[in-house]
Amino acid sequence: MSAKIKDIRDSADPDIAGSYYAMQRAGQAAIDLAIQTNTAIVIMLDGKVQRIPAAELIKQRQAKASS
């Protein structure tokens, strides 16, 4: 039994649809704070816990800005 995953941005409920963007902003705020305090963030990627130090976040941000 497999269920089709729906994109919450397509929800008829505007609060649910808007929650996607709220989560994006919260993630960005966490990255900003980690850079400001020279700490790492911890994420789950492909089912694995990963720690990303502030120096790497800065590199990623600079690479994104230059592309």
N, C-alpha and C positions, 0 to 999 in steps of 0.2 A: 504494500500500500504506500504509494508516494503522493505527497501533497504538493501542489504547485505553489511556489513561494510568490507572493504578491508584493509589489513595491508599495510601501506605505505612502509614497508621494501621490499615488493614484487613488487614495481613499476618498470617499464621498464626504467624510467628516473632515472639515478644515483643520480641526485641532490635531487630528492624527496625521494628516498630510503635512502640516507645519512642524510636527515634532521631528521630522527628518532634519530640517534646517536648524532646529534648536540643538539637536545632537551634534551637528557639524560645528556650530558656534561653541558649544561646550568643549569639544575636542580641541579646537583652536585655542581656546582660553587656557586649557591645560598645558598645551605646548608653550604658549607665551609665558605662563608662570614657571614652567620648568626651565626655560631659557633665562628668565630673570633671576631665578634662585640657584642656577647652576646645578639642577638636580635632573634626574632621569624621569621618564614616564614609562609605565609598564602597559603593554598592549597584548592582545591575543591575536595572533596572525597564523592562519592555517592550522588552528587548533593547538598552537604552541605559544607559551608565554614568552614574550620578548621584552627586554629592558633596553630602552634607547636613551643614551646619555645626552645631556644638553649640547655637547659639542657636535654630536651627530645631527641633532635637530637643527642646529644652526647651519650645518653643511647642506642639509636637505632644503632648508628655507632659501639659502643663497642659490642653490642649483635651480630651484623652482622660479626664483625671481629673474634669473639670467636666461631662462628658456622662453 
